[in-house]
Amino acid sequence: MKKIIEKSQLLQDISDYMMVRGCSKRTITSYIYWIKYFILYCDKQHPEALNSEHIEKFLTFLSVTRNASPLTHFKKALTQTKLLVVLT
């Protein structure tokens, strides 16, 4: 987790935000992984350029390519929506 975060101020800020709120290191690592995956999926666009449509496309992509269950799909939608609010 440290190598990835050292390269990105955004990911470091998110990690710090979660750490202060008492999230476990494992939870932070998982969130950072999915946030990075989402950022790469969106071709590294600035968060202000993203909207709920990007999240929906990403979740559909995960559902099709990674066989994510509908419940997982829904939970990720909630998490990503909250993330989008935090990032902007």
Helices and strands as residue ranges (DSSP letters): H 2-7, H 9-20, H 25-41, G 47-49, H 52-65, H 70-87
